[in-house]
């Protein structure tokens, strides 16, 4: 099984054993879907859209479980560019085109923290994010040419690595050895 997001505002669940057609279509967004991610239990998935919302769907029932939306002071609605879930699924990380990165409580649909509100936040669109395998670190990549890593076990929020060039994908290895 895999899930896809589309510019027709729908997400589709596909079964690789059934050729050429989706087994279920999910509705609820009002803009292009830019991000999809399976929930840790495999029975749900999240989406992020140009409409500024994230949504959580149940693949067994076909229903939307929750909608995540944060009103912004400037009345603009920044698109969601990337999402990920904590290991337990209690938290969802959502990156936005305005440089915000919200941590959502998936059960209460409340913002726990806006990581983009700090002084070391991105100055451009966050194009991707990734969570470490053990769930202790989040890395974001941005059009401001920086990668930023947040380590939840430390008191400092962001470490900044500047490399130049736009970031479109981030993947954090389970184990890294430097030789």
Backbone as CSV, one residue per row, in Angstrom:
resi,resn,N_x,N_y,N_z,CA_x,CA_y,CA_z,C_x,C_y,C_z
1,UNK,0.830,-1.177,0.000,0.000,0.000,0.000,0.878,1.244,0.000
2,UNK,0.453,2.239,-0.718,1.090,3.547,-0.644,0.024,4.603,-0.869
3,UNK,0.354,5.823,-0.475,-0.598,6.922,-0.578,0.042,8.041,-1.392
4,UNK,-0.789,8.747,-2.146,-0.297,9.860,-2.948,-1.182,11.074,-2.722
5,UNK,-0.582,12.244,-2.883,-1.319,13.498,-2.822,-1.344,14.106,-4.210
6,UNK,-2.354,14.897,-4.489,-2.535,15.364,-5.859,-2.895,16.845,-5.918
7,UNK,-2.723,17.425,-7.098,-3.104,18.816,-7.315,-4.608,18.962,-7.517
8,UNK,-5.362,17.864,-7.467,-6.823,17.966,-7.512,-7.429,17.949,-6.104
9,UNK,-6.571,18.186,-5.091,-6.983,18.294,-3.684,-7.389,16.965,-3.046
10,UNK,-7.051,15.858,-3.676,-7.374,14.561,-3.105,-6.101,13.784,-2.781
11,UNK,-6.258,12.845,-1.864,-5.212,11.860,-1.589,-5.787,10.510,-2.003
12,UNK,-4.912,9.653,-2.467,-5.376,8.337,-2.924,-4.525,7.239,-2.303
13,UNK,-5.218,6.168,-1.938,-4.579,4.972,-1.408,-4.488,3.953,-2.537
14,UNK,-3.286,3.434,-2.713,-3.030,2.495,-3.800,-2.590,1.157,-3.224
15,UNK,-3.019,0.097,-3.858,-2.571,-1.255,-3.538,-1.756,-1.722,-4.736
16,UNK,-0.478,-1.989,-4.516,0.404,-2.348,-5.639,-0.021,-3.646,-6.330
17,UNK,-0.882,-4.420,-5.688,-1.372,-5.660,-6.320,-2.517,-5.382,-7.291
18,UNK,-3.116,-4.192,-7.202,-4.219,-3.802,-8.083,-3.678,-2.747,-9.044
19,UNK,-3.541,-3.092,-10.274,-2.909,-2.205,-11.251,-3.823,-1.059,-11.674
20,UNK,-3.240,0.097,-11.801,-3.816,1.257,-12.488,-5.027,1.925,-11.855
21,UNK,-5.362,1.618,-10.608,-6.448,2.375,-10.007,-6.288,2.423,-8.494
22,UNK,-6.710,3.531,-7.942,-6.656,3.710,-6.494,-7.766,2.888,-5.839
23,UNK,-7.486,2.347,-4.658,-8.504,1.576,-3.951,-9.401,2.480,-3.105
24,UNK,-8.937,3.699,-2.813,-9.754,4.642,-2.054,-9.258,6.057,-2.325
25,UNK,-10.192,6.999,-2.409,-9.881,8.413,-2.597,-10.365,9.176,-1.370
26,UNK,-9.522,10.097,-0.890,-9.817,10.875,0.317,-9.968,12.340,-0.059
27,UNK,-11.050,12.943,0.413,-11.360,14.346,0.131,-11.287,15.161,1.416
28,UNK,-11.117,16.470,1.277,-11.123,17.341,2.443,-10.294,18.597,2.271
29,UNK,-9.302,18.552,1.429,-8.472,19.735,1.197,-9.110,20.646,0.149
30,UNK,-8.692,21.899,0.167,-9.172,22.878,-0.804,-8.023,23.419,-1.655
31,UNK,-6.900,22.729,-1.657,-5.743,23.126,-2.454,-4.885,21.905,-2.745
32,UNK,-3.838,22.121,-3.544,-2.918,21.030,-3.885,-2.387,20.374,-2.616
33,UNK,-2.225,19.057,-2.650,-1.609,18.334,-1.538,-0.125,18.208,-1.843
34,UNK,0.695,18.785,-0.959,2.142,18.825,-1.150,2.887,17.754,-0.381
35,UNK,2.263,17.191,0.648,2.961,16.250,1.514,2.013,15.155,1.984
36,UNK,2.510,13.935,1.999,1.782,12.797,2.571,2.755,11.974,3.398
37,UNK,2.270,11.421,4.485,3.130,10.608,5.348,2.249,9.629,6.111
38,UNK,2.651,8.347,6.108,1.925,7.365,6.902,2.151,7.617,8.377
39,UNK,1.107,7.437,9.163,1.156,7.488,10.615,1.924,6.248,11.081
40,UNK,2.585,6.300,12.228,3.399,5.152,12.666,2.663,3.816,12.749
41,UNK,1.364,3.825,13.018,0.641,2.547,13.120,0.290,1.946,11.762
42,UNK,0.489,2.705,10.676,0.213,2.210,9.335,-1.247,2.213,8.947
43,UNK,-2.145,2.542,9.865,-3.575,2.549,9.573,-4.116,3.936,9.247
44,UNK,-3.273,4.929,9.384,-3.664,6.314,9.118,-2.553,6.983,8.330
45,UNK,-2.882,8.131,7.759,-1.855,8.934,7.104,-2.216,10.402,7.229
46,UNK,-1.202,11.244,7.139,-1.393,12.682,7.202,-1.089,13.315,5.859
47,UNK,-1.681,14.487,5.650,-1.450,15.255,4.436,-1.199,16.709,4.805
48,UNK,-0.488,17.415,3.940,-0.272,18.853,4.065,-0.569,19.499,2.733
49,UNK,-1.206,20.666,2.756,-1.753,21.222,1.529,-1.472,22.712,1.360
50,UNK,-1.652,23.169,0.124,-1.601,24.598,-0.194,-2.693,25.382,0.523
51,UNK,-3.734,24.709,1.016,-4.808,25.407,1.737,-4.407,25.752,3.172
52,UNK,-3.153,25.414,3.557,-2.640,25.750,4.880,-3.024,24.780,5.973
53,UNK,-3.659,23.678,5.607,-4.071,22.695,6.611,-3.286,21.398,6.477
54,UNK,-3.234,20.689,7.592,-2.820,19.291,7.611,-4.059,18.502,7.995
55,UNK,-4.164,17.299,7.476,-5.314,16.463,7.819,-4.833,15.047,8.087
56,UNK,-5.558,14.368,8.955,-5.260,12.990,9.306,-6.437,12.132,8.872
57,UNK,-6.142,11.077,8.103,-7.170,10.194,7.557,-6.958,8.768,8.047
58,UNK,-8.060,8.028,8.180,-8.021,6.611,8.545,-8.215,5.799,7.270
59,UNK,-7.258,4.935,6.935,-7.362,4.176,5.683,-8.400,3.063,5.777
60,UNK,-8.743,2.633,6.990,-9.732,1.554,7.143,-11.149,2.072,6.912
61,UNK,-11.459,3.260,7.429,-12.819,3.795,7.301,-12.967,4.749,6.125
62,UNK,-11.854,5.340,5.690,-11.903,6.322,4.614,-12.289,7.710,5.085
63,UNK,-12.366,7.907,6.396,-12.794,9.187,6.950,-11.629,10.047,7.411
64,UNK,-11.866,11.358,7.375,-10.942,12.305,7.971,-11.110,12.214,9.492
65,UNK,-9.994,12.090,10.206,-10.028,11.995,11.659,-9.852,13.368,12.301
66,UNK,-8.950,14.166,11.740,-8.611,15.444,12.351,-8.134,16.417,11.278
67,UNK,-8.349,17.700,11.562,-7.859,18.769,10.697,-7.040,19.719,11.558
68,UNK,-5.868,20.120,11.067,-4.946,20.978,11.805,-4.770,22.286,11.039
69,UNK,-5.148,23.381,11.707,-5.046,24.686,11.064,-4.728,25.727,12.124
70,UNK,-3.774,26.588,11.832,-3.384,27.658,12.747,-3.610,28.991,12.063
71,UNK,-4.420,29.837,12.677,-4.658,31.178,12.144,-3.377,32.005,12.257
72,UNK,-3.033,32.732,11.221,-1.846,33.568,11.210,-2.261,35.027,11.352
73,UNK,-1.412,35.805,12.036,-1.716,37.201,12.319,-1.896,38.065,11.092
74,UNK,-1.195,37.756,10.014,-1.261,38.593,8.819,-2.377,38.171,7.862
75,UNK,-3.218,37.235,8.288,-4.344,36.712,7.504,-3.922,36.000,6.225
76,UNK,-2.622,35.793,6.049,-2.166,34.978,4.930,-2.219,33.519,5.341
77,UNK,-2.383,32.667,4.378,-2.436,31.228,4.651,-1.236,30.588,3.970
78,UNK,-0.151,30.353,4.726,1.016,29.731,4.103,0.771,28.249,3.826
79,UNK,1.137,27.792,2.645,0.992,26.375,2.325,1.875,25.486,3.198
80,UNK,1.397,24.287,3.458,2.182,23.267,4.140,3.058,22.603,3.083
81,UNK,4.353,22.502,3.365,5.288,21.961,2.380,5.765,20.554,2.702
82,UNK,5.767,20.176,3.987,6.292,18.872,4.379,5.735,18.512,5.751
83,UNK,5.562,17.204,6.009,5.104,16.744,7.321,5.854,15.488,7.738
84,UNK,5.838,15.233,9.041,6.378,13.994,9.595,5.716,13.755,10.948
85,UNK,5.791,12.528,11.433,5.211,12.169,12.727,6.291,11.691,13.678
86,UNK,6.067,11.934,14.971,6.944,11.362,15.991,6.758,9.845,15.992
87,UNK,7.655,9.148,16.653,7.601,7.687,16.695,6.273,7.197,17.258
88,UNK,5.783,7.848,18.295,4.514,7.447,18.919,3.301,7.897,18.111
89,UNK,3.482,8.916,17.271,2.370,9.487,16.529,1.657,10.593,17.279
90,UNK,2.066,10.852,18.491,1.398,11.905,19.278,1.691,13.293,18.716
91,UNK,2.854,13.466,18.081,3.226,14.755,17.517,3.330,14.675,16.002
92,UNK,2.908,15.752,15.355,3.105,15.888,13.923,3.912,17.165,13.708
93,UNK,4.918,17.073,12.871,5.766,18.202,12.516,5.329,18.672,11.135
94,UNK,5.032,19.952,11.006,4.564,20.493,9.730,5.385,21.724,9.365
95,UNK,5.958,21.708,8.183,6.741,22.836,7.673,5.874,23.645,6.717
96,UNK,6.118,24.955,6.724,5.292,25.878,5.950,6.155,26.746,5.033
97,UNK,5.512,27.316,4.025,6.224,28.129,3.040,6.739,29.449,3.611
98,UNK,6.223,29.887,4.746,6.673,31.148,5.344,7.819,30.961,6.339
99,UNK,8.349,29.738,6.463,9.456,29.459,7.363,9.040,28.944,8.725
100,UNK,7.743,28.860,8.980,7.273,28.285,10.245,7.422,26.772,10.220
101,UNK,7.593,26.202,11.394,7.593,24.750,11.566,6.833,24.458,12.853
102,UNK,5.594,24.019,12.712,4.740,23.760,13.860,4.888,22.322,14.332
103,UNK,4.827,22.169,15.641,4.693,20.845,16.242,3.261,20.765,16.740
104,UNK,2.492,19.850,16.180,1.082,19.678,16.509,0.898,18.487,17.447
105,UNK,-0.006,18.614,18.396,-0.503,17.488,19.175,-1.582,16.841,18.312
106,UNK,-1.367,15.610,17.869,-2.292,14.986,16.925,-3.646,14.660,17.552
107,UNK,-3.685,14.449,18.852,-4.959,14.128,19.507,-5.810,15.375,19.751
108,UNK,-5.182,16.444,20.216,-5.911,17.652,20.586,-6.010,18.669,19.459
109,UNK,-5.242,18.475,18.392,-5.186,19.399,17.253,-4.752,20.797,17.683
110,UNK,-3.857,20.865,18.670,-3.300,22.132,19.145,-1.837,22.233,18.750
111,UNK,-1.393,23.469,18.493,0.022,23.690,18.254,0.736,23.627,19.594
112,UNK,1.716,22.740,19.695,2.526,22.621,20.899,3.617,23.685,20.872
113,UNK,4.191,23.909,19.683,5.300,24.841,19.548,5.444,25.267,18.094
114,UNK,5.794,26.528,17.872,6.168,26.999,16.548,7.673,27.177,16.547
115,UNK,8.378,26.237,15.956,9.836,26.294,15.922,10.328,27.382,14.984
116,UNK,9.459,27.901,14.129,9.841,28.964,13.213,9.741,30.353,13.807
117,UNK,9.332,30.450,15.062,9.162,31.757,15.689,10.432,32.261,16.368
118,UNK,11.457,31.430,16.474,12.688,31.811,17.164,13.603,32.681,16.337
119,UNK,14.624,33.181,16.977,15.558,34.082,16.299,16.410,33.365,15.256
120,UNK,16.596,32.067,15.393,17.388,31.303,14.428,16.519,30.548,13.430
121,UNK,15.286,31.006,13.242,14.398,30.303,12.329,14.815,30.569,10.880
122,UNK,14.250,29.787,9.978,14.550,29.961,8.553,14.038,31.302,8.053
123,UNK,14.739,31.831,7.068,14.342,33.104,6.452,13.603,32.889,5.140
124,UNK,13.381,31.659,4.784,12.685,31.353,3.543,11.819,30.124,3.712
125,UNK,11.206,29.742,2.638,10.315,28.583,2.588,11.037,27.338,3.108
126,UNK,10.420,26.622,4.024,10.942,25.311,4.426,10.419,24.316,3.396
127,UNK,11.325,23.695,2.681,10.925,22.808,1.596,10.889,21.345,2.014
128,UNK,11.539,21.002,3.137,11.552,19.611,3.549,11.901,19.506,5.027
129,UNK,11.505,18.401,5.621,11.908,18.113,6.993,12.052,16.611,7.145
130,UNK,12.844,16.222,8.127,13.048,14.812,8.415,13.272,14.626,9.896
131,UNK,12.817,13.502,10.411,12.954,13.161,11.817,13.932,11.998,11.929
132,UNK,14.825,12.068,12.924,15.785,10.978,13.116,15.043,9.696,13.502
133,UNK,15.672,8.553,13.266,15.043,7.261,13.526,14.659,7.083,14.987
134,UNK,15.447,7.652,15.895,15.115,7.525,17.317,14.182,8.637,17.793
135,UNK,13.809,9.553,16.911,12.871,10.606,17.230,13.428,11.763,18.028
136,UNK,14.729,11.801,18.214,15.312,12.832,19.078,15.702,14.111,18.339
137,UNK,15.730,14.089,17.023,16.180,15.262,16.272,15.315,15.472,15.035
138,UNK,15.082,16.737,14.742,14.348,17.149,13.553,15.274,18.014,12.719
139,UNK,15.313,17.778,11.424,16.122,18.591,10.531,15.207,19.192,9.469
140,UNK,15.387,20.482,9.211,14.618,21.154,8.170,15.563,21.730,7.126
141,UNK,15.120,21.744,5.888,15.863,22.354,4.790,15.024,23.456,4.183
142,UNK,15.695,24.534,3.765,14.955,25.710,3.330,15.544,26.323,2.076
143,UNK,14.729,27.160,1.439,15.189,27.938,0.302,16.182,29.004,0.734
144,UNK,16.346,29.218,2.046,17.367,30.172,2.507,18.763,29.538,2.484
145,UNK,18.869,28.355,1.926,20.106,27.575,1.725,20.645,26.952,3.007
146,UNK,19.866,26.894,4.062,20.320,26.317,5.321,19.598,25.022,5.655
147,UNK,20.330,24.152,6.310,19.756,23.010,7.004,19.810,23.358,8.478
148,UNK,18.745,23.081,9.200,18.729,23.357,10.633,18.260,22.117,11.367
149,UNK,18.986,21.815,12.431,18.688,20.620,13.216,18.285,21.026,14.617
150,UNK,17.194,20.459,15.088,16.748,20.677,16.453,16.926,19.383,17.217
151,UNK,17.637,19.458,18.343,17.867,18.303,19.197,17.034,18.497,20.455
152,UNK,16.046,17.649,20.649,15.125,17.825,21.770,15.760,17.557,23.122
153,UNK,16.896,16.891,23.139,17.537,16.580,24.423,18.460,17.694,24.901
154,UNK,18.630,18.735,24.104,19.514,19.828,24.509,18.707,21.097,24.731
155,UNK,19.337,22.074,25.347,18.646,23.331,25.618,18.655,24.263,24.414
156,UNK,19.558,24.041,23.461,19.571,24.888,22.264,18.657,24.277,21.215
157,UNK,17.901,25.127,20.558,16.901,24.637,19.638,17.445,24.324,18.254
158,UNK,18.155,25.249,17.660,18.607,25.062,16.286,20.124,25.072,16.189
159,UNK,20.656,24.153,15.434,22.027,24.222,14.957,21.908,24.505,13.467
160,UNK,22.726,25.387,12.960,22.579,25.811,11.565,23.767,25.331,10.747
161,UNK,23.454,24.679,9.655,24.478,24.289,8.698,24.150,24.993,7.390
162,UNK,25.042,25.822,6.897,24.800,26.553,5.648,25.672,25.958,4.552
163,UNK,25.052,25.522,3.478,25.783,24.880,2.391,25.605,25.573,1.058
164,UNK,24.590,26.391,0.902,24.286,26.991,-0.389,23.407,26.069,-1.207
165,UNK,22.531,26.640,-1.978,21.606,25.864,-2.801,20.335,25.549,-2.040
166,UNK,19.241,25.364,-2.786,17.950,25.054,-2.177,17.940,23.626,-1.655
167,UNK,17.213,23.413,-0.602,17.042,22.080,-0.023,15.680,21.548,-0.457
168,UNK,15.659,20.343,-1.013,14.400,19.748,-1.420,14.105,18.436,-0.712
169,UNK,15.100,17.783,-0.141,14.901,16.523,0.568,15.851,16.464,1.755
170,UNK,15.364,15.904,2.856,16.192,15.653,4.032,15.923,14.238,4.479
171,UNK,16.974,13.470,4.718,16.841,12.133,5.255,17.913,11.955,6.309
172,UNK,17.541,11.528,7.491,18.484,11.390,8.592,18.779,9.907,8.801
173,UNK,20.057,9.539,8.771,20.464,8.151,8.902,20.242,7.659,10.323
174,UNK,20.072,6.344,10.475,19.908,5.740,11.797,21.187,5.857,12.594
175,UNK,22.315,5.650,11.924,23.589,5.712,12.606,24.610,6.341,11.663
176,UNK,25.410,7.242,12.178,26.401,7.901,11.355,27.775,7.710,11.975
177,UNK,28.716,7.272,11.160,30.100,7.152,11.601,30.951,8.072,10.757
178,UNK,31.737,8.893,11.420,32.636,9.780,10.711,34.007,9.192,10.773
179,UNK,34.612,8.962,9.621,35.950,8.367,9.563,37.018,9.417,9.459
